[in-house]
Amino acid sequence: MGKVAVITGGSSGIGLCTAKALLQKGCTVYELSRRDNEVKGINHIKTDITDIGMVNDAIRWIIKKEKRIDVLINNAGWGISGAVEFTETDEAKKLMDINFFGAVNTVKAVLPHMREAGSGRIVNLSSVAAQLPIPFQTYYSVSKAAVNSYTMALVNEVKPFGVSVCAVMPGDIKTGFTQARKKLHDGDGIYNGRISRSVSIMEKDEQNGMAPEVAGEFISRIALKNKVKPIYTIGLQYKIFVVLAKILPYGLVNKIVGMLYAK
């Protein structure tokens, strides 16, 4: 019998490619997002993941129909760029509500059912930016660092119940995320054009990045593995970057990142 998988933000990009990959692997797939995008074989439920009531309703409906949820993939995310000094706190909170607390909402809704079943897999989408914080994309980096810490702690909380948790860190992926990012250029003149230059470099890297289908296939395999480790990185070059970030002095790592994204 195929597994029942729930994925957030699965209407486009990495999420859609992951949902399709899970479907091809025989899963029954439910996709939660605000945007309607009917795809054959994928069950869409219109849901704002920042609304705990909507999330609870969606999960209850799936449980009523399927009797179980085997896999939860927290993929929904959003980005803002700009200088910390000129970014409104409300914008930062909005980003955290989607990238971090949206995942918290779905976990809280799904976890009791997995715990009672004695099994389940939760996959949280993070980013290499969690390990290598990017200037002028500070709050995005912070949100993904929070996802990593949340994941690592949750692993040990739920392990005795047969529920396993991990985070997956993609690097640059060519998706609509680039166009959807909210770009805040306030203060660019004061910062001598460094904000716009940094964003331009980030966007170029993303548009020359990995195909979302590759990332989706990777995530789907992790979601269905028998055993997982807490953190995964997609792509050899990004695995090397993450390893170097762990073994090199913080000052050197930050200097290199600054040379790339804060000139």
N, C-alpha and C positions, 0 to 999 in steps of 0.2 A: 504494500500500500504506500503510495506517495505521501510525502510529508506536506503538512499545511504550513505555508510560509506567508508572513505578513511583512511588507516592506513599505516604508514611508518615503515620500518624494519619488515615487516610481513612475511618474508621468513623462519623464524625459531624462536624457543624459545617462549617467552611471546607473541611476535607479531603474530606469526602463530597461537598460541592457541587462542588469542583474535579474530583474523580474522575468525577462524572456529566457535567460539562461536557466533559471530555476524551473520554468515551465517546461523547457526542453528536457530537463532531468526528471520529469514526472511529478513535480510538485503541484499542488493546488495553491495558486498565488492570489493573495489579496493585496491591493495597492491603495495606500491612504495618502491623499494629497488634496489640495484645494482646487487644483486645475483638472477639469474633465478631459480625459484623453483615452477614449475607449480603444483597447487593444484586444484582439481576439484571444480568448483563453485566460485573460487577466481580469480578475474581479476588482473593479474600481469602487471605492467608497469615498465620497467627498468628505474630507476631514481636515480641519485646521488643527495641527498637532499642538499648537500653543493653547488650545481650548481643551482642558482636561475632561469636560463634559462630553464633547464630541468624540474624543479619543475613547472614553469609557463606553459610550454607546456603540461605536464601531467594533470594539473588541467583544463586547457582549453579543452583538449580532453574529460575529464570526463564530464564537464559541457555541452559540445556540444552534448554528447551522452545521458546523464541522465537529463539534464536541471537543476540540483540542486545537492548540497552536503549537507547532513543533519548532518553528523558526521565526524569530523577529529580527529584521534588519532595519536599523535606524540610519537612514540615508539622507533624509531631508536636510537641506542646508542652504545657507545664503551668505553672501559676502558684502562687506563694505571696505572701502579703502580711503585713506586720508591720514592726515596728521592727528595724533592723539589730542593735541592742544585745541584743534578746531573741530573735533568730532563731538557732537552733542551726546550727552550721556543717555538720552532716550534712544538714540540710534544704536548705541552699544548694547543697551538693555534689550532692544528688539532683536538684535543679532543673537544674543545669548538665549533669548526665549526660544528661538527657532533651532539654533545649532546645538544647544545643550539641554535646556529644560524641555524642549519638545521630545527629546529622547528619554528624559526622565519620566515624562507623562506616559509614554507608551510602555516603558519598562514596568512602571507601577501598575498599569492596567493588565499587562500580560503575565507578569511574574507569579501572582498567586495561582494561576491556572497551571503554569509549568511546575511550580513547586508541588501542587497537589498531584500532578501526573507523575512526578519523580523524574522528569526529563525535560530538555529544551535547550535551545541554542539562541543566544542573543549576540548579534554582531552590530557594533557601533562604528559608523564611518567617522574616521578622524582625518588627519592630514600630516604630511611630513612637516608642515608648518608648526605642528605641536612640538616637535623636537628642535626645529630650526626656526624660531620666531622671526617673522619678516617685518621689517620696518615699513610703516605706512599701510600695513595690513595687520596692525597690532591686535585689534579686537577679534579678528578671525583666528589668528594664532592662539589667542587666549582661550577662545571657545573650544578649540580642538585640543589644547592642553588639558582643559577641564574634562573633556570626553575621555582622554587617556587615563587621568587620575581616577575618574569615576569608574571606568572599566576595571582597572587594576584592583580597586577596593572591592567592587561588586563580585569579582571572581571568587574571592575568599568567603564572602558572605553567603553565597548561594551554592557553592560547591557541594556541601553535604546533602543538598536536595536533588542532586543529579542534573542541575542546570549549569551549563557552561557559557562563559561570556568572553568575548574578545573584541578588539578594535582593529580596524584595517586602515592603514595610512597610505592613500594614494599620493602621488606627486602631481605634476602637471598633466591634466587631462583635457583633451579638446572637446568641450561641450558648450552648451548655452550658458553655463555658469558665468563665463567671462562677460557676456553681454548683460546678464542679470545683475552683476555686481553693482552696488551703488557707489559711485565714485564721487568723493568729496574733495574738491580741489581748493577749498578755502585755505588761505595762507600760503598758497604755492609761491607767490612772489616773495613773501617773507622768508620762505625756505629755499629761495634761489632756484626754483623750478624742480627741486628734488622730488616733490610729490608726484608730479606728472611724469617725470622720467621713470620713477620707480614703478608706477602703474603700467606705463608703456612696456617696460621690460617684463613685468609679470604677465601681461596679456599676450605678448609675443611668445613667451615660454609656454603658456597654456595652449595657444593655437597651434603650436608645433609639438604639442605633447602627445601622450599615449591615446589611442582610440578608446572610447568608452566601452566598446564591446570587449576589449581585453580586460579592462578593470572589472566589468560585470561578470565575466567568466571566472576570474580569480575569486571574487567575493562569493559567488555561488558555490564554488568548491569549498571555501572555508566554512560556509554556512552548513554544509552537509558532511563535513569531516567527522570521523568518530571522536577524535580528540583534537583540541586546539591549544595553542599557547596564547598568552594574553594579548600580544601585539604583533601585527603583521605589517610589512611594508610591501607595496606593489612596485616591481621594477628593480632591476639589478643596480642601476646607478643611484636610485634613491636609498636602497639598502646600504650601499657604500657610504652615502652622505650621513645616514643615521648612525652607522657604526663609528664614523669619524667624529660625529658630534658627541658621542659618548666617551671616546678615548682621548680626544684632544682637549687642551685647556679651554675653559669657557671663553676666556678673553680672545683667544685665537679664532675660535669658531665664530664668535660674534663679529670679529673684525672682517673675516671673509664674507659673511652675510652682508655686512655693511658696505663692503666694496662692490657687491653685486647689486644691492637694492637701495642704497642710501647715498649714492654719489651726488 
